[in-house]
């Protein structure tokens, strides 16, 4: 009874969280482009440059605004994979299909955010580093993460037997999550000088930059959870419809007999 009560609470929270997440992300982007200061890039060729009545010796990078989108979606993509791993472990322990369903849906949400991370990261690389791709440690490990997530769905499509499909997917879901702490720690273990260390004890950011960043992070987290609950609700309704359809078919066959 308690489980159903909590499930109902989560379902009721899905729409408000969806709206809240959209509002937070929108406000975060407005603040990022209006309040958050620009950061200094390479030195200008002439020695100084006048921008908005100010003379600067370094280029002010508008492309850095991508950071307010890129970092939050990356964190949410990894957080979603934590749920994939937890539900995968629960399935392997219990062999209950509801855990396999939740693991699959969590991975679906993660895939969406992984793709957003890759796209925003590519734009950031192009404008800040001057290349579309480089085999930098963080990029390489995260690219492997993308391949593993795609492999998760390839395995699900390739295996037709539902039981084996769930088992193989659960094992792979756990393996995928193993790459998450590697992606997070690699810039600390292998400093490359390219990809910065973002999450630090002092945050490394002044309040005008930190506030929109945190708002975007909370907003994307709300969106991810709301989308997950909506997908879960849709799948549960589909299963109920299928069960009722099977019962109706069995009743019809019994009457004919």
DAQUI-V598074 format. One record per run of one state. SS is the DSSP state (H for helix, E for strand, - for the rest). FROM is the first residue (numbers start at 1). LEN is the number of residues. Records with the same first field share a line. If there is no record, write none. Layout:
SS = FROM-LEN  FROM-LEN
//
This chain:
- = 1-1  35-4  44-5  52-2  57-1  95-2  130-7  159-3  190-17  257-1
H = 2-33  62-33  97-33  137-22  162-28  207-50
E = 39-5  49-3  54-3  58-4
//
